[in-house]
């Protein structure tokens, strides 16, 4: 018995850029019934050849051939190459639709194709692709931009992939993308930094794994509520100046390069706390001390002046 056709069964596409993101999206589209006609990558790329074989597509001998007969072109190259790819495709492409998958760039990155008569837009999956993913993750957000036809296709793709979507305009793109890097790479960077400090101290491997479990629990709690800022814990959130002082002094002695990071994280924590309501006296005292412009210029042994009472 034949299975029911997928929600994209009437669509065909060509892919330019068979990296992790492009390959993943191509798998998702084919899994939803679309047909990949061609894959274009670096000449002689085994990755492009392997993806084309798996999807039943042909290898394009050039970027110009990648779009032949396809309903839409997916451009999944690095951001710095998108405009050039669009320029080369525009020499042959006079109609149809093109989508790029960059989060940082809007539809104007495909201006050469738009000038040639194509409808253009962007379709950015708000997801970290550490490897090629052959099945979409339900609930992923997709940022759309561009011509009405491009946005309509983006909405159809997002629905087929079990995700949500919305328009993120050209003027919003840079900081939208920065926030995305903070939510993904920034979180991982902080965890990796915590483990590096623990490793430098000679902590047992179980403690290093423990940082990961700590991070997992904190993130799960943050995702379970409407306002993640309400789940922030730790000495900065409590306004514990003495503990923060100890952290900064120890970092100054063992890892001075991390002092600015620690200070900015504490400042950001208190700023988020202030959004929920007035700071209490301890939090205000810490915020005032962290706001001092000369904070990072002090001798590294004493980043903050101690407020502990001196022994009699």
Helices and strands as residue ranges (DSSP letters): E 12-16, H 20-31, E 35-40, H 46-55, E 58-59, G 63-67, E 72-75, H 79-90, E 97-100, G 107-110, H 111-115, E 119-125, E 141-146, H 148-160, E 164-167, G 170-172, H 173-181, I 182-186, H 187-200, H 205-223, G 228-231, H 235-238, H 241-254, G 256-258, H 259-276, H 281-290, G 295-297
